[in-house]
Amino acid sequence: MNEFALARVIHVIAVVFWIGGMAMVTTVLIPTLRKYRSGVDAVELFEALENKFARQAKFVILIAGA
């Protein structure tokens, strides 16, 4: 496998991970948090989960861009 093919595989995996994470947030996390009775708890939970995903997303975006 040449370097170009390896770079393409890494790029596609990174993009799939990033898009999958965004889909998870918009289709699962946000609708679930809307069912919380307390808006404050929902916001705190969303921020905690979003911060964890943000670190991973930043890393994957760097890999995809490289």
C-alpha positions in Angstrom: 0.0 0.0 0.0 1.5 3.3 -1.0 1.5 6.5 1.2 -1.4 8.1 -0.7 -3.7 5.1 -0.1 -2.8 5.0 3.5 -3.4 8.8 3.9 -6.8 8.3 2.2 -7.8 5.5 4.6 -6.8 7.5 7.6 -8.7 10.6 6.2 -11.8 8.6 5.6 -11.7 7.0 9.1 -11.3 10.4 10.7 -14.2 11.9 8.8 -16.4 9.0 9.6 -15.6 9.3 13.3 -16.3 13.1 13.2 -19.5 12.8 11.3 -20.7 9.9 13.4 -20.1 11.9 16.5 -22.0 14.9 15.2 -24.9 12.6 14.2 -24.9 11.1 17.7 -25.1 14.5 19.3 -27.9 15.7 17.1 -30.0 12.6 16.9 -29.5 11.1 20.4 -28.0 13.5 22.9 -30.0 16.7 22.2 -33.5 14.9 22.0 -32.7 13.0 25.2 -31.7 16.2 27.0 -34.9 17.9 26.0 -36.8 15.4 28.1 -35.1 16.6 31.3 -37.4 18.4 33.6 -34.6 20.6 34.9 -33.0 22.8 32.2 -30.0 23.4 34.4 -29.2 19.7 34.7 -29.6 19.2 31.0 -27.3 22.1 30.2 -24.6 20.8 32.7 -24.8 17.3 31.3 -24.6 18.5 27.7 -21.6 20.7 28.4 -19.8 17.8 30.1 -20.4 15.4 27.2 -19.8 18.0 24.6 -16.4 18.8 26.1 -15.3 15.2 25.9 -16.5 14.9 22.3 -14.8 18.3 21.4 -11.4 17.0 22.4 -11.8 13.9 20.3 -13.2 15.9 17.4 -10.3 18.4 17.4 -7.8 15.5 17.3 -9.7 13.8 14.4 -10.1 17.0 12.4 -6.3 17.5 12.7 -5.8 14.0 11.4 -8.3 14.4 8.6 -6.7 17.7 7.6 -3.2 16.2 7.6 
